[in-house]
């Protein structure tokens, strides 16, 4: 008898010799969550058509009656071949220039007639890896959704690429490339070449190159589109106030017959050189602030989105957060070693990872900054973190997750679209906020300092013999050798003990006896409660259920820019720095630790005729937010550390004041229009270097202490509790001035009597220019004139887009703007603007002048008027669907009640405007000889005679 073991061995041999049936192939996952233990939010509906196109649908009613539609094509500049650079972006432009069922130029018009404004509601974007088409639907009408899906299908499979249309759009794409040139882009290119010499992406910027764009033919663009725009690389997203079943049926009806084609494989992306080390780069430009970047590369890691990977990733984030918090503390010292610094690790597409330590310093401060930042990073990775440091970082994470869970049912359409895009682009599962909170609570005990340090060490690539890059205005003394020597010195220096974070409690919870309510009225039409306390403080309350657990605040204090005078034009210049000085009893750094995990913040700006503060908080933290705001105006810190930050900022400001055409225009034009009025003129650099918090206190301290106050609160809060909170904080303050002051003389502002050409010089690319026409109009006191000029702005924008962009192909984004002041008496401007090639200045001027002359010569075309009016109607109708819209309406309801009446009549006044009315406004305000013609030209370029 054969031994049983031998029999089994023989059987195995015989089986191995037999031909086996092929194993059934496991289908590839359609969605990332199919290979994850994380469950997606069940409110999303995920589907795929037989042709391979995917779709995501979700019902959502925030804002009510609206929807967002997106079409993502998984193709971008990384999919281009050597002779196709810029083609992905060029094709995106051609999507608006004719298809089988929508003639060239009609797509935008069709959408404008439906109430979608070009740019705001109708747009597209191209990146390295995706092309995205965006439509924001202002109404949830089935026919509007059908139109949106029809246009998306036209883009996906029906574009025509007429040669003449390609030729017209070529100039627009080239103008976009030209507008993007400048010191920032060149600096980025140099950095990419240094860090990633063999990576493909640095030669595939989405904008392309001049040569490739000039050589692009209709046939070549169409070939790229046909190759890349296939169902298998496409995902349609519809999120909003539509029935999901109806949306899904509409998608199937519109896209099911799109023929399937095999997706093209993305070309090789090159590689990140893991062994690259020990090299140094110095890049100089007069507009660049000083920065040192220390880097090392590592392998790319495929990390599926799972519960465990999220836990580990959170540990990493906590670790980086602690180090960056330590660096931040140093930047806030009275004599800081650097302006700012940070460390982190990021992916380089799917070919590598890089850990970077970035240090921003004052001019010639690089060595001091590098030594300090390197020491902090070394100490952290060597010795780890304290429980208090980890707790501070975790508190912020916990609060964000808790807030998301509390407001989950009223997330906006945009927020939900963002979650879907993270799934499509990063394979991140769109889980529910509640599940995120549950996981955090379950894993909280594992977030120990030791675990955080272990996760950070496993993630960060050691900065041994690193790549060092310097950028700035002047070379570091000693050059590359000095940079390397400083780094080596920092690595050899003895480690020091990390300083402990300040502990304690927030000191501002008692402002005196709660104030009494002197008056309390409710407007029945708006549900707006208007309260006045005995000390003069005004409070406006509007409770909504639009965003669960969200509260918006805006505070106004009398004064603002009206404190600036011709004798003291920079009186309020440093106002925005006030929070940087902290509070009298807490530095800004102390506040960050004391308030960790709380949804509060503080800011202040000199805005028109008030000092304005704004905040967004939650029901839980509303009282603390009010405490913080009241403390900010009653006991500012006025610390000199804010002086240091401000002076460094202004040094960089003046270094790039005219580095680009847009910066030169923004910084010079206000003075030109105001006839050199010092209040609107950039002063000499030494003027700003002389400003201090002590001087700011002398200039505005009295207004903060005594000026009239109006506070507006909008959102999800208990009204009675809110009144009590305000009574305990702002209502408890000493008596304020009862009314906002008139400032009669201070409101005077004159428009320059000098008309015609004025030349502004810039130091940017020699082919860059801007043409801007500015007419004086009037202030905002007459609501009919105001809305009339706003409609004229929309009409002019359409006309200029048609002439300067579409017909001439001279500019990427020409436009018009009407700005009427509520602050400066009689002051208003109407502007037409185009960024163009230097060689096209004359043609652009001619096109603008012809357009403006046409508006005055005859009534505007009915279709153009309808296309301009429809998006304005939608903005009016949809304003009160968000808390932000409510805040914009009821802010200053007591001191400026006319704004509410104006809104209530806005739609009626808009609909009453006729083409003849607009013609009359054009004749009244847009006379050819009344415009200031600002030409922003490169240094050395010849200025036109007229």
Secondary structure, DSSP 4 states (H G I P E B T S, - for coil): ---HHHHHHHHHHHHHHSPPPPPPPPPPPSSGGGGSSSPPPTTSEEEE-TTS-EEEEEE--SSTT-EEEEEEES--GGG--GGGTTHHHHHHHHTTS-BSSS-TTHHHHHHHHTTPPBTTTEEEEE-SS-EEEEEEESS--HHHHHHHHHHHHHHHH-B---HHHHHHHHHHHHHHHHHT-SHHHHHHHHHHHHH-TTBSGGG--TT--HHHHHH--HHHHHHHHHHH--GGGEEEEEEESS-HHHHHHHHHHHHTTS---PPPPPPP-B---TT--S-EEEEE-TTPPEEEEEEEEE--------HHHHHHHHHHHHHHHHHHHHHHHHHTSTT-S-SEEEEEEEEETTTEEEEEEEEEESTT-HHHHHHHHHHHHHHHHHH---HHHHHHHHHHHHHHHHHHHHTGGG--HHHHHHHHHHHHHH------HHHHHHHHHHHGGG--HHHHHHHHHHHSPP-TT-EEEEEESSPPTTHHHHHHHHHHHHHHSPP-PPPPPP----S----SSPPPEEEEEEETTTTEEEEEETTS-EEEEEE-SSSTT-EEEEEEEE-GGGG--SSSTTTTTTGGGGGGG-BTTB-HHHHHHHTTT-------EEETTEEEEEEEE-TTTHHHHHHHHHHHHHSB---THHHHHHHHHHHHHHHTTTSSHHHHHHHHHHHHHTTT-GGGS---HHHHHT--HHHHHHHHHHHHHHS-EEEEEEES--HHHHHHHHHHTGGGSSPPPSS----TGGGB-PPPS--EEEEEEE-S-TTEEEEEEEEE---S--HHHHHHHHHHHHHHHHHHIIIIIIIT---SS-EEEEEE-SSSBT-EEEEEEEEEEGGGHHHHHHHHHHHHHHHHHSPPPHHHHHHHHHHHHHHHHHGGGSHHHHHHHHTTTTT-THHHHHHHHHHHHHHH--HHHHHHHHHHH--GGGEEEEEEEETTPPPP--
